[in-house]
Amino acid sequence: MTPKYPSESLTILTDLVLPSETNHINNLFGGELLARMDRAASIAAQRHSRNISVTASVNHVAFTKAILLGSVVTIEAKVSRAFKTSMEVYIDVWVEDRESGVKTKANEAIYTFVAVDQKGKPVEVAQIIPETELEKQRYDAALRRKQLSLVLAGKMKPEEATELKALFV
């Protein structure tokens, strides 16, 4: 299977925050943002795998900046690393200033998707070749995140998590 570049899965969704999507202080509901991120990440995973891709886990979400009513929100998602049948998708959320047009990073998330066939059976995916410095950092960190998840779930012995051990030795 021919390896792919993260840029091939890049998905950009831009939308406006409407009144029905906000809480009582006019901030975008966290659940609404999670749904938007899931849709963008799903498209990125499908672009990479060229298969149906299902959400396996939400590994990390950081709500660092409130997103106000009327804001223009841009969600950028792309595959940061592929394993055998799973893909880590890194998501950056940007808010655009209405007057200046300057974009500020508001949130980020990391989701894991699994590529499946029509019957829901996992299928292999192409590996990733990171190009930019940020893509290389995210690619390297993805293996540590995967090992940590496996150790915490009891699916990997701590002594087998070589990438994690390297952080402490």
Phi and psi in degrees as GROMACS dihedral restraints (atoms count N, CA, C in turn):
[ dihedral_restraints ]
;  ai    aj    ak    al  type     phi  dphi    fc
    3     4     5     6     1   -73.0    20    10
    4     5     6     7     1   127.2    20    10
    6     7     8     9     1   -63.1    20    10
    7     8     9    10     1   156.4    20    10
    9    10    11    12     1  -124.5    20    10
   10    11    12    13     1   165.4    20    10
   12    13    14    15     1   -97.8    20    10
   13    14    15    16     1   147.5    20    10
   15    16    17    18     1   -54.4    20    10
   16    17    18    19     1   -35.0    20    10
   18    19    20    21     1   -60.9    20    10
   19    20    21    22     1   -23.8    20    10
   21    22    23    24     1   -69.7    20    10
   22    23    24    25     1   -20.5    20    10
   24    25    26    27     1  -102.2    20    10
   25    26    27    28     1    -2.4    20    10
   27    28    29    30     1   -52.6    20    10
   28    29    30    31     1   128.3    20    10
   30    31    32    33     1  -128.5    20    10
   31    32    33    34     1   128.5    20    10
   33    34    35    36     1  -123.3    20    10
   34    35    36    37     1   119.9    20    10
   36    37    38    39     1  -115.6    20    10
   37    38    39    40     1   126.9    20    10
   39    40    41    42     1  -121.0    20    10
   40    41    42    43     1   133.5    20    10
   42    43    44    45     1  -152.5    20    10
   43    44    45    46     1   167.2    20    10
   45    46    47    48     1  -104.2    20    10
   46    47    48    49     1   143.0    20    10
   48    49    50    51     1   -86.0    20    10
   49    50    51    52     1   118.7    20    10
   51    52    53    54     1  -100.8    20    10
   52    53    54    55     1   160.7    20    10
   54    55    56    57     1   -55.8    20    10
   55    56    57    58     1   -38.0    20    10
   57    58    59    60     1   -70.3    20    10
   58    59    60    61     1    -8.0    20    10
   60    61    62    63     1  -105.0    20    10
   61    62    63    64     1     9.8    20    10
   63    64    65    66     1  -117.4    20    10
   64    65    66    67     1   160.2    20    10
   66    67    68    69     1   -87.0    20    10
   67    68    69    70     1  -170.8    20    10
   69    70    71    72     1   -69.4    20    10
   70    71    72    73     1   -10.6    20    10
   72    73    74    75     1  -111.0    20    10
   73    74    75    76     1    22.0    20    10
   75    76    77    78     1    63.6    20    10
   76    77    78    79     1    31.5    20    10
   78    79    80    81     1  -104.5    20    10
   79    80    81    82     1   143.9    20    10
   81    82    83    84     1   -55.8    20    10
   82    83    84    85     1   131.7    20    10
   84    85    86    87     1   -58.7    20    10
   85    86    87    88     1   138.8    20    10
   87    88    89    90     1   -59.2    20    10
   88    89    90    91     1   -39.7    20    10
   90    91    92    93     1   -64.7    20    10
   91    92    93    94     1   -34.9    20    10
   93    94    95    96     1   -65.2    20    10
   94    95    96    97     1   -42.9    20    10
   96    97    98    99     1   -65.1    20    10
   97    98    99   100     1   -41.4    20    10
   99   100   101   102     1   -58.7    20    10
  100   101   102   103     1   -41.4    20    10
  102   103   104   105     1   -64.8    20    10
  103   104   105   106     1   -41.9    20    10
  105   106   107   108     1   -63.8    20    10
  106   107   108   109     1   -42.1    20    10
  108   109   110   111     1   -64.9    20    10
  109   110   111   112     1   -40.0    20    10
  111   112   113   114     1   -62.8    20    10
  112   113   114   115     1   -40.9    20    10
  114   115   116   117     1   -64.2    20    10
  115   116   117   118     1   -46.1    20    10
  117   118   119   120     1   -63.6    20    10
  118   119   120   121     1   -43.7    20    10
  120   121   122   123     1   -65.1    20    10
  121   122   123   124     1   -37.5    20    10
  123   124   125   126     1   -61.9    20    10
  124   125   126   127     1   -43.9    20    10
  126   127   128   129     1   -63.7    20    10
  127   128   129   130     1   -42.8    20    10
  129   130   131   132     1   -60.5    20    10
  130   131   132   133     1   -44.3    20    10
  132   133   134   135     1   -64.6    20    10
  133   134   135   136     1   -40.6    20    10
  135   136   137   138     1   -68.0    20    10
  136   137   138   139     1   -35.9    20    10
  138   139   140   141     1   -64.1    20    10
  139   140   141   142     1   -37.3    20    10
  141   142   143   144     1   -72.2    20    10
  142   143   144   145     1   -48.5    20    10
  144   145   146   147     1   -85.4    20    10
  145   146   147   148     1   -21.7    20    10
  147   148   149   150     1    56.5    20    10
  148   149   150   151     1    33.7    20    10
  150   151   152   153     1  -140.7    20    10
  151   152   153   154     1   169.2    20    10
  153   154   155   156     1   -59.4    20    10
  154   155   156   157     1   138.0    20    10
  156   157   158   159     1  -130.7    20    10
  157   158   159   160     1   129.4    20    10
  159   160   161   162     1  -113.5    20    10
  160   161   162   163     1   146.0    20    10
  162   163   164   165     1   -68.7    20    10
  163   164   165   166     1   123.5    20    10
  165   166   167   168     1   -97.5    20    10
  166   167   168   169     1   -37.6    20    10
  168   169   170   171     1  -163.3    20    10
  169   170   171   172     1   155.6    20    10
  171   172   173   174     1  -106.3    20    10
  172   173   174   175     1   106.1    20    10
  174   175   176   177     1   -84.3    20    10
  175   176   177   178     1   -30.4    20    10
  177   178   179   180     1  -158.8    20    10
  178   179   180   181     1   136.8    20    10
  180   181   182   183     1  -140.9    20    10
  181   182   183   184     1   132.4    20    10
  183   184   185   186     1  -124.0    20    10
  184   185   186   187     1   114.5    20    10
  186   187   188   189     1   -96.3    20    10
  187   188   189   190     1    86.6    20    10
  189   190   191   192     1   -94.9    20    10
  190   191   192   193     1   -19.4    20    10
  192   193   194   195     1  -141.9    20    10
  193   194   195   196     1   132.3    20    10
  195   196   197   198     1   -64.6    20    10
  196   197   198   199     1   144.8    20    10
  198   199   200   201     1  -112.5    20    10
  199   200   201   202     1   115.6    20    10
  201   202   203   204     1   -85.6    20    10
  202   203   204   205     1   155.5    20    10
  204   205   206   207     1   -50.1    20    10
  205   206   207   208     1   133.8    20    10
  207   208   209   210     1    86.5    20    10
  208   209   210   211     1    -6.0    20    10
  210   211   212   213     1   -69.0    20    10
  211   212   213   214     1   148.9    20    10
  213   214   215   216     1   -93.5    20    10
  214   215   216   217     1   121.2    20    10
  216   217   218   219     1  -113.6    20    10
  217   218   219   220     1   131.2    20    10
  219   220   221   222     1  -119.0    20    10
  220   221   222   223     1   126.6    20    10
  222   223   224   225     1  -111.2    20    10
  223   224   225   226     1   125.0    20    10
  225   226   227   228     1  -115.3    20    10
  226   227   228   229     1   123.6    20    10
  228   229   230   231     1  -128.9    20    10
  229   230   231   232     1   139.8    20    10
  231   232   233   234     1  -156.9    20    10
  232   233   234   235     1   152.7    20    10
  234   235   236   237     1   -67.1    20    10
  235   236   237   238     1   126.2    20    10
  237   238   239   240     1   -97.6    20    10
  238   239   240   241     1   -25.1    20    10
  240   241   242   243     1  -162.5    20    10
  241   242   243   244     1   145.9    20    10
  243   244   245   246     1  -117.4    20    10
  244   245   246   247     1   141.4    20    10
  246   247   248   249     1  -111.0    20    10
  247   248   249   250     1  -143.9    20    10
  249   250   251   252     1   -69.5    20    10
  250   251   252   253     1   -57.7    20    10
  252   253   254   255     1  -123.4    20    10
  253   254   255   256     1    -6.6    20    10
  255   256   257   258     1  -108.0    20    10
  256   257   258   259     1   159.0    20    10
  258   259   260   261     1  -136.8    20    10
  259   260   261   262     1   134.9    20    10
  261   262   263   264     1   -91.1    20    10
  262   263   264   265     1   130.8    20    10
  264   265   266   267     1  -116.8    20    10
  265   266   267   268     1   123.7    20    10
  267   268   269   270     1   -98.4    20    10
  268   269   270   271     1   134.7    20    10
  270   271   272   273     1  -124.4    20    10
  271   272   273   274     1   129.4    20    10
  273   274   275   276     1  -114.4    20    10
  274   275   276   277     1   135.6    20    10
  276   277   278   279     1  -115.2    20    10
  277   278   279   280     1   127.2    20    10
  279   280   281   282     1  -119.8    20    10
  280   281   282   283     1   143.7    20    10
  282   283   284   285     1  -116.2    20    10
  283   284   285   286     1   132.0    20    10
  285   286   287   288     1   -97.8    20    10
  286   287   288   289     1   128.0    20    10
  288   289   290   291     1   -68.7    20    10
  289   290   291   292     1   127.5    20    10
  291   292   293   294     1   -62.6    20    10
  292   293   294   295     1   -34.6    20    10
  294   295   296   297     1   -86.7    20    10
  295   296   297   298     1   -46.1    20    10
  297   298   299   300     1   -91.0    20    10
  298   299   300   301     1   -24.5    20    10
  300   301   302   303     1    82.9    20    10
  301   302   303   304     1    -0.9    20    10
  303   304   305   306     1   -69.7    20    10
  304   305   306   307     1   134.4    20    10
  306   307   308   309     1   -98.6    20    10
  307   308   309   310     1   135.6    20    10
  309   310   311   312     1  -121.6    20    10
  310   311   312   313     1   135.5    20    10
  312   313   314   315     1   -70.5    20    10
  313   314   315   316     1   125.8    20    10
  315   316   317   318     1  -106.3    20    10
  316   317   318   319     1   -36.8    20    10
  318   319   320   321     1  -154.0    20    10
  319   320   321   322     1   167.4    20    10
  321   322   323   324     1  -151.2    20    10
  322   323   324   325     1   161.4    20    10
  324   325   326   327     1  -155.7    20    10
  325   326   327   328     1   160.6    20    10
  327   328   329   330     1  -132.2    20    10
  328   329   330   331     1   121.1    20    10
  330   331   332   333     1  -115.7    20    10
  331   332   333   334     1   156.1    20    10
  333   334   335   336     1  -118.8    20    10
  334   335   336   337     1   132.8    20    10
  336   337   338   339     1  -121.5    20    10
  337   338   339   340     1   153.3    20    10
  339   340   341   342     1  -120.4    20    10
  340   341   342   343     1   132.8    20    10
  342   343   344   345     1   -81.6    20    10
  343   344   345   346     1   133.9    20    10
  345   346   347   348     1  -133.8    20    10
  346   347   348   349     1   158.9    20    10
  348   349   350   351     1   -86.9    20    10
  349   350   351   352     1  -173.0    20    10
  351   352   353   354     1   -61.8    20    10
  352   353   354   355     1   -21.9    20    10
  354   355   356   357     1   -96.9    20    10
  355   356   357   358     1     2.2    20    10
  357   358   359   360     1    86.3    20    10
  358   359   360   361     1    10.7    20    10
  360   361   362   363     1   -86.7    20    10
  361   362   363   364     1   130.9    20    10
  363   364   365   366     1   -57.7    20    10
  364   365   366   367     1   141.3    20    10
  366   367   368   369     1  -125.5    20    10
  367   368   369   370     1   152.3    20    10
  369   370   371   372     1   -68.1    20    10
  370   371   372   373     1   150.1    20    10
  372   373   374   375     1  -123.4    20    10
  373   374   375   376     1   158.0    20    10
  375   376   377   378     1   -68.9    20    10
  376   377   378   379     1   150.7    20    10
  378   379   380   381     1   -76.1    20    10
  379   380   381   382     1   169.8    20    10
  381   382   383   384     1  -110.2    20    10
  382   383   384   385     1   141.2    20    10
  384   385   386   387     1  -115.9    20    10
  385   386   387   388     1   101.5    20    10
  387   388   389   390     1   -68.7    20    10
  388   389   390   391     1   144.8    20    10
  390   391   392   393     1  -111.2    20    10
  391   392   393   394     1   -51.6    20    10
  393   394   395   396     1   -82.6    20    10
  394   395   396   397     1   166.1    20    10
  396   397   398   399     1   -61.1    20    10
  397   398   399   400     1   -42.3    20    10
  399   400   401   402     1   -64.3    20    10
  400   401   402   403     1   -42.0    20    10
  402   403   404   405     1   -61.8    20    10
  403   404   405   406     1   -38.6    20    10
  405   406   407   408     1   -66.3    20    10
  406   407   408   409     1   -40.8    20    10
  408   409   410   411     1   -63.8    20    10
  409   410   411   412     1   -45.9    20    10
  411   412   413   414     1   -66.7    20    10
  412   413   414   415     1   -38.0    20    10
  414   415   416   417     1   -60.9    20    10
  415   416   417   418     1   -49.9    20    10
  417   418   419   420     1   -62.9    20    10
  418   419   420   421     1   -43.0    20    10
  420   421   422   423     1   -68.8    20    10
  421   422   423   424     1   -25.6    20    10
  423   424   425   426     1   -60.6    20    10
  424   425   426   427     1   -38.4    20    10
  426   427   428   429     1   -66.9    20    10
  427   428   429   430     1   -40.0    20    10
  429   430   431   432     1   -63.2    20    10
  430   431   432   433     1   -42.1    20    10
  432   433   434   435     1   -63.2    20    10
  433   434   435   436     1   -41.0    20    10
  435   436   437   438     1   -64.9    20    10
  436   437   438   439     1   -45.2    20    10
  438   439   440   441     1   -62.5    20    10
  439   440   441   442     1   -40.9    20    10
  441   442   443   444     1   -61.6    20    10
  442   443   444   445     1   -44.2    20    10
  444   445   446   447     1   -61.2    20    10
  445   446   447   448     1   -42.6    20    10
  447   448   449   450     1   -66.6    20    10
  448   449   450   451     1   -40.3    20    10
  450   451   452   453     1   -64.3    20    10
  451   452   453   454     1   -47.0    20    10
  453   454   455   456     1   -63.6    20    10
  454   455   456   457     1   -31.0    20    10
  456   457   458   459     1   -84.2    20    10
  457   458   459   460     1    -3.3    20    10
  459   460   461   462     1    76.7    20    10
  460   461   462   463     1    17.2    20    10
  462   463   464   465     1   -97.7    20    10
  463   464   465   466     1    -5.3    20    10
  465   466   467   468     1  -144.1    20    10
  466   467   468   469     1   138.6    20    10
  468   469   470   471     1   -75.7    20    10
  469   470   471   472     1   140.2    20    10
  471   472   473   474     1   -53.2    20    10
  472   473   474   475     1   -37.0    20    10
  474   475   476   477     1   -69.3    20    10
  475   476   477   478     1   -16.2    20    10
  477   478   479   480     1   -87.2    20    10
  478   479   480   481     1   -11.1    20    10
  480   481   482   483     1   -83.6    20    10
  481   482   483   484     1    75.3    20    10
  483   484   485   486     1   -61.8    20    10
  484   485   486   487     1   -37.8    20    10
  486   487   488   489     1   -67.9    20    10
  487   488   489   490     1   -37.7    20    10
  489   490   491   492     1   -69.0    20    10
  490   491   492   493     1   -44.2    20    10
  492   493   494   495     1   -58.9    20    10
  493   494   495   496     1   -35.9    20    10
  495   496   497   498     1   -62.4    20    10
  496   497   498   499     1   -24.6    20    10
  498   499   500   501     1   -70.7    20    10
  499   500   501   502     1   -26.3    20    10
  501   502   503   504     1  -109.8    20    10
  502   503   504   505     1    -6.9    20    10
